Amino acid sequence: MEHWLWIILAALFFECKGEDKVIQEQGDVIAAEGVTVTLDCRYETTDAYPYLFWYKQEINEFPKYVLRRDTTGTEDNDQEFPKDRFDAKINKIQQSVPLKIQKLHLSDSAVYYCALQPTGADKMIFGRGTKLIVQTGVEYKPSYFKLGEGSNTACLATGFSRHNAASNQHPYFQKFNTTKAVAISPNLDLYNQVVFPGDDAEDCESPPNGDSPCVDVLEPDPKVNLMSLTILALRVIFIKTIIFNIIMTLRLWISQ
């Protein structure tokens, strides 16, 4: 009985030891457009000739194939991700295949997944992904607004281009460090961030030096006003045309 027990335990042990894995341990990577970044990926496999992949997933989109590498030196990049910007080299000793992205664009912001496919296998093993945040070269400072009243009053930081700008330069920086900024623009280059200070947000609209409250004034746009008047005039003409057509139709019907 003991003989069979040892065989079963040994089989389980070697199955666990031989498990294929993809390891992505980096946190969020934040970089400015135009620079070069490297996204780490390590893998564990008993296969001597595995295929390694990188995929890009944008918000509310399916993952896109970026590139494939294997230990025999075969390389393939999708046309959307040329090798002069997206490249990866397999290190057989360290069992790693880091993704190098050069000349960062704002549109490169996404979650990047590293994947492993053993030779002849139908399945792919994915890592947990690394989020890349590309910030614009032009810096926009956050504007702060107090929302609500009482103990549930919120402090909103909005319109800033540095992912951690609200955390660095506001009286509530400790609170902002506990929440995450959320992208509000299609290019992921402007952010909002909200905190609940719990003190009626008395310092929310004050700038870092506390000299004067921050006031944003919206000036009327003459072009917008002209467009509104034009639309209103067209609507009036359209209504008059309908009424005129109805009257003429009634007169013609009565005359018959």
N, C-alpha and C positions, 0 to 999 in steps of 0.2 A: 504493500500500500504506500509506504514512504517513497519507494522508487517512482511511482506514478505521480505522487504529489510534487516531488522535486522537478520532474519533467514539465508539469503544468506551470509551476511557478517560474521555471526558467524560460518557458515559451512566452509567458506574459511579460517577463522582464525584458526580453529582447524585442518584443513587439513595441513596448513603450520606448525603449532606447532608439529604435529605428523609425520612430514617428517623424514624418515630414513636417517641418515648421517654417513659417515666415515671421520674422521678428522686426517690427518697426517700433522703436522705443522713443523716438524724438517727440517732443511736444510740438505745439504750434510753431511754425517757422515764419517770422516776420522780416521782410526785407523791402528795400526801396526799389522802384523800377530802374532797370538799367544795369543792376549788379548781377552777380553770379551766386547761386545757392546750390548746396548739395543735400539731397534727402537720403538719409541712411536706410539701408535694408540689409539684414542678415538672414540666412536661411540654414536649415539643417535637413539633410537628406542622406540616405544611403545610396541613392542613385548616382552613378558616376557621370552621367550625361544629362542633367536636368535642363529644362527650359525655364528661363526667368523672364518675367514680364513686368511692365509698368503700365498702370491705367490712371487716367485723370477723370475725376467726377466733380462737375460743377453743381451748384445748388439746383435741386429739382430736375436734374438731368441724369441720363444713364451714363455709366462709365464709358470712357472712350479709350480705345487701344492707343498707346503711345509708342512702345517699342518692345522688341524681344531680343534676348541674348541667350546663347548657350555656350557650354564649356569647350566646344570645338572651334569657336571663333566666329560662328555665323551671327550676323547682325541684321536686324530689320527695323526700320522706323516707318510709322505711318506718314503719309504725305503732309498731314496737318502739323506734324511735329518733326521738322527736319533735324538731322543729326548735328548740324552746326549750332543748334540751340539746345537740343535734348539728346543727351548721350549717357551711356552707362557701360561700365567695364566690370566684368566678373573677376573677383579675386578668389581663386580656388582655395588658397591656403586659409584665408579668413572667412571663406564662404559668405561673401558679401557682393552686392550689386547696387552700389549707390547711384542715384539719378542726379546728374548734373544739368542744371538749367542755366543758360547764359543769357545775358541781355534781357532781363526780366521785363515782361509786359504786365500791365494791370490785369489783362485777361488771363494771365497764368494763375491767378488766385483760384484755388480749388483744393480738393483732397486728393492726394496721390496714393494709389495702392500698389504695393509690390506683390507679385504672385509667383508661385512655383508650380511647375507641372513636370512630374517625373516622366521619363521616357516610356512611351506606350500607355500612359495612364489617361483616362477620360476626365478625371477630376483635376481641379486647380485649387491650390491652397493659397489664400490671401492673407496679407498682414492686416493690421487694424487701421492702417492709413495714416498719412501725415498731412496735416492741414497747412497749406502755404498761403500766406497773406501778403500780397504785394501792395505797397503803399505808393501813392503818387509822389513825384518829386516836388510838387508844389504843396506847401504846408498850409492848411486852413485851421485856424484856432477854433476851439469849441465855443458855442454860445450856450448860455445857461438860462433855463426857465423854470420857474416854480409852478408846479401843477397841483391844484387842490388846496385844501385848508385842513388844519388840525393835525392829528397824529399820523394820518395816512398821506400827508403831503409828500409828493415826489419831487426830486430834482432831476431835470432832464438836461443832459449835455448833447448837443446836436451839431451836425454840419462840420465835423472835424475830420482831417485826413490822416492823422497819426493814430494807429490803433489804440494806443495807451495814453493819448493826450489828456483825457479827463482824469486819469489816475495820477498824473505827474504835477498838475498845476492848479489844484482847486482845494479850498478848505476841507472838502469832504473826500480827499484823495484816498483815505483809508477805506471808506465805503465803496468808492469806485473800484478799488483793487479787488473787491469781493464779487463784482459783477462783470459781465462781458459786454464789449461793444458789439453792436449789430450793424452790418452793412445796410445802407438805405439807398444806394445808387446801383444802377445796372452794372457798372464797371467795378463795383466793390471798393470804391476809393473814398467814400464818405460814410461816416458812422454816427449812430445814436447810442446813448448809454443812459440808463435810468438807475437811480438809487432812492431809498427811503431813509432819510437821515434820522427821523424820529424826533426832531426838535422844531417842527413846523417849517423846516427848510429855510430858516432865517438868513443863512449865508449863501443860499443857492445862486441868486442873481448878482452876487458881488464878485468882482474880478479878484485874482489872487492877492493883489496889494490892498484890497478892501477899501479903496478910496471912494468909489462911487458905484452905484448900481449899474448893471449892464442893461441897456435899453436898445432894442432893435426897432427901427422905424421903417415901415413899409411905405414907400413913396408910390403914388398912383402913376401908372404907365399910360401916357397919352395914346399909344398905339392900341393898348387893350381897350381903353374907353371908346375909341373910334370904331374898333371892331364890334364892340357891344352895341353901339348905336346903329351900325350898319345892319347887324343881324336883326335888331328890333324893327327897323324900317322894312326889311324884306318880309318879316313875319306879318306886319300890318298890310303890306301890298298883297301878300298871299291870301290873307283872310278876306280882303276886299274883293279879290278876284273870285273867290268861292261864292261870296254873297251875291255878286253881280251875276254869276252863272246860274245860281238858283233862281233869282228873280226873273231872268230872261226865260228860263225853262218853264216857270210857272205861267208867265204871260203867254208863251206859245201854246201851252196846254189849254189855257182858258179860252184863247181865241179859236181853238178848234172845237 
